[in-house]
Amino acid sequence: MDETLLEKTISQSYAFEGRILKTRVDQAQLPNGNLVSREVVEHPGGVTVAALTEERELLFVRQFRYPYGKVVLELPAGKLEKGEDPLEAGKRELEEETGAVGKQYRFLGEVYPSPGFCDEVIYLYACQVDTLGQSNPDEDEFLEAERIPLEKAVEMVLSNEIPDAKTQICILKTALLWGNQK
């Protein structure tokens, strides 16, 4: 790591502490010695799972996303609980949202959705669907599950029909890793 790029935190002041996130304003020292303010959103992190059926379909959910004021098509995903293992969270979210149980999970990496102001890390996984059952979403979660062929999902990413970043990345990585398997 290039030490000449590092900023040193001088102080932190929390402005808001909510159920899901916290916001703070830090004073930081730049490599040239100047002081600046840095606004930071602290988030516990999340997980996303691309679950591929034997028919080469991905499992999706549609749900209303309040900040955008519309229904968004996404892969199953959720927030990490404090200290929760990301893979276990992914398995939980997949089953809660779609009723599916996966097998042969593969870690696809981490995504920093908004590194300019937020410390959220989203862990990406792909798996093959082992069994399909009944979904059991949280009581404050209203969603519709659906299946989309992997090739069609890639087309939807490329034509901007799926704006969710974590979903785009997970679809494309899954297609590159498992796309040629029959």
C-alpha positions as CSV (number, residue, x, y, z in Angstrom):
1,M,0.0,0.0,0.0
2,D,1.3,3.4,-0.9
3,E,1.6,5.3,2.4
4,T,1.6,8.7,0.6
5,L,-2.1,8.3,-0.1
6,L,-3.3,7.6,3.4
7,E,-5.4,10.1,5.4
8,K,-5.2,10.2,9.2
9,T,-8.4,10.5,11.3
10,I,-8.0,13.3,13.8
11,S,-11.6,13.2,15.3
12,Q,-15.0,11.7,14.8
13,S,-18.4,13.1,15.7
14,Y,-21.6,11.1,15.3
15,A,-24.5,13.0,13.8
16,F,-27.1,10.2,13.7
17,E,-27.4,6.7,15.0
18,G,-30.3,4.7,13.6
19,R,-31.4,1.1,13.5
20,I,-29.5,0.3,10.3
21,L,-26.9,3.0,9.9
22,K,-24.9,5.7,11.6
23,T,-23.6,8.9,10.2
24,R,-20.5,10.8,11.4
25,V,-18.4,13.7,10.4
26,D,-14.6,13.2,10.7
27,Q,-11.7,15.6,10.7
28,A,-8.9,14.0,8.7
29,Q,-5.4,15.0,7.8
30,L,-4.4,14.7,4.2
31,P,-1.0,13.5,3.1
32,N,0.1,17.1,2.5
33,G,-0.9,18.0,6.1
34,N,-4.1,19.9,5.3
35,L,-7.2,19.2,7.4
36,V,-10.6,18.3,5.8
37,S,-14.0,17.1,6.8
38,R,-15.1,13.6,5.8
39,E,-18.8,12.6,6.0
40,V,-19.2,8.9,6.6
41,V,-22.2,6.5,6.6
42,E,-21.5,3.4,8.7
43,H,-23.4,0.3,7.5
44,P,-23.2,-3.2,8.8
45,G,-22.8,-4.7,5.3
46,G,-24.8,-7.0,3.2
47,V,-24.9,-10.1,1.1
48,T,-26.3,-11.1,-2.4
49,V,-26.8,-14.5,-3.8
50,A,-27.1,-15.6,-7.5
51,A,-28.9,-18.9,-7.3
52,L,-28.9,-20.9,-10.5
53,T,-31.5,-23.6,-11.2
54,E,-31.0,-26.8,-13.2
55,E,-32.8,-25.0,-16.0
56,R,-30.1,-22.2,-15.9
57,E,-32.5,-19.7,-14.4
58,L,-31.6,-17.2,-11.7
59,L,-33.9,-16.6,-8.8
60,F,-34.9,-12.9,-8.4
61,V,-37.2,-10.8,-6.2
62,R,-39.1,-7.7,-6.9
63,Q,-39.6,-5.3,-4.0
64,F,-40.4,-1.7,-3.4
65,R,-37.3,0.3,-2.6
66,Y,-38.4,3.4,-0.7
67,P,-35.4,5.7,-1.6
68,Y,-36.1,5.3,-5.3
69,G,-39.9,5.2,-5.0
70,K,-40.3,2.2,-7.2
71,V,-40.2,-1.6,-7.4
72,V,-36.7,-2.9,-8.1
73,L,-35.7,-6.3,-9.6
74,E,-32.8,-7.8,-7.5
75,L,-31.1,-11.0,-6.6
76,P,-31.9,-12.2,-3.1
77,A,-30.0,-10.0,-0.7
78,G,-30.0,-8.7,2.8
79,K,-28.3,-6.8,5.6
80,L,-25.7,-8.6,7.8
81,E,-26.5,-8.8,11.5
82,K,-23.7,-7.8,13.9
83,G,-21.0,-10.6,13.7
84,E,-22.9,-12.7,11.2
85,D,-21.0,-14.8,8.7
86,P,-21.7,-13.5,5.2
87,L,-22.2,-17.0,3.7
88,E,-24.7,-18.0,6.4
89,A,-26.5,-14.7,5.9
90,G,-26.7,-15.4,2.2
91,K,-28.1,-18.8,2.7
92,R,-30.7,-17.3,5.1
93,E,-31.7,-14.6,2.8
94,L,-32.0,-16.9,-0.2
95,E,-34.3,-19.3,1.7
96,E,-36.4,-16.5,3.3
97,E,-36.9,-14.6,0.1
98,T,-37.3,-17.4,-2.5
99,G,-37.8,-20.6,-0.5
100,A,-34.6,-22.0,-2.2
101,V,-31.8,-23.9,-0.6
102,G,-28.5,-23.7,-2.4
103,K,-25.5,-26.0,-2.8
104,Q,-22.0,-25.6,-4.1
105,Y,-21.7,-22.0,-3.0
106,R,-18.9,-20.0,-4.5
107,F,-17.6,-16.7,-3.2
108,L,-17.6,-14.1,-5.9
109,G,-15.9,-11.3,-4.0
110,E,-16.7,-8.1,-2.2
111,V,-18.3,-4.9,-3.6
112,Y,-17.9,-1.3,-2.2
113,P,-21.2,0.3,-3.4
114,S,-20.4,3.9,-2.6
115,P,-16.8,4.2,-1.3
116,G,-16.8,8.0,-1.3
117,F,-19.0,8.2,1.7
118,C,-20.1,4.8,3.0
119,D,-18.2,1.9,4.5
120,E,-20.7,-0.7,3.4
121,V,-19.3,-4.0,2.0
122,I,-21.5,-6.4,0.1
123,Y,-20.4,-10.0,-0.1
124,L,-21.3,-11.8,-3.4
125,Y,-22.0,-15.5,-3.7
126,A,-23.3,-17.8,-6.4
127,C,-24.8,-21.3,-5.9
128,Q,-26.7,-23.9,-7.6
129,V,-30.3,-24.5,-6.4
130,D,-30.7,-27.7,-4.5
131,T,-34.3,-27.5,-3.5
132,L,-37.2,-25.1,-3.9
133,G,-39.7,-24.5,-1.1
134,Q,-41.9,-21.8,0.2
135,S,-40.5,-18.3,0.8
136,N,-40.8,-16.9,4.3
137,P,-39.9,-13.1,4.1
138,D,-39.6,-10.9,7.2
139,E,-42.9,-9.4,8.4
140,D,-41.9,-6.0,7.0
141,E,-40.7,-7.4,3.7
142,F,-43.1,-7.6,0.7
143,L,-41.7,-9.1,-2.4
144,E,-42.4,-11.3,-5.4
145,A,-40.0,-14.0,-6.5
146,E,-39.4,-14.9,-10.1
147,R,-37.0,-16.8,-12.3
148,I,-35.2,-15.4,-15.3
149,P,-32.9,-17.4,-17.6
150,L,-29.2,-16.5,-17.0
151,E,-28.6,-15.4,-20.6
152,K,-31.7,-13.1,-20.4
153,A,-30.5,-11.7,-17.1
154,V,-27.2,-10.8,-18.7
155,E,-29.1,-9.1,-21.6
156,M,-31.1,-7.2,-19.0
157,V,-28.0,-5.9,-17.3
158,L,-26.5,-4.8,-20.6
159,S,-29.7,-3.0,-21.7
160,N,-30.0,-1.2,-18.3
161,E,-33.2,-3.0,-17.3
162,I,-31.5,-4.0,-14.0
163,P,-30.1,-0.8,-12.3
164,D,-29.2,-2.4,-9.0
165,A,-25.3,-2.6,-8.8
166,K,-24.9,-5.6,-6.6
167,T,-27.3,-7.6,-8.8
168,Q,-25.5,-6.5,-12.0
169,I,-22.1,-7.5,-10.7
170,C,-23.4,-10.8,-9.3
171,I,-25.2,-11.8,-12.6
172,L,-22.1,-11.0,-14.7
173,K,-19.7,-12.8,-12.5
174,T,-22.0,-15.8,-12.4
175,A,-22.4,-15.8,-16.1
176,L,-18.6,-15.8,-16.6
177,L,-18.0,-18.5,-14.0
178,W,-20.9,-20.9,-14.7
179,G,-22.3,-19.6,-18.0
180,N,-20.9,-22.3,-20.2
181,Q,-21.9,-25.2,-18.0
182,K,-24.9,-27.2,-19.1
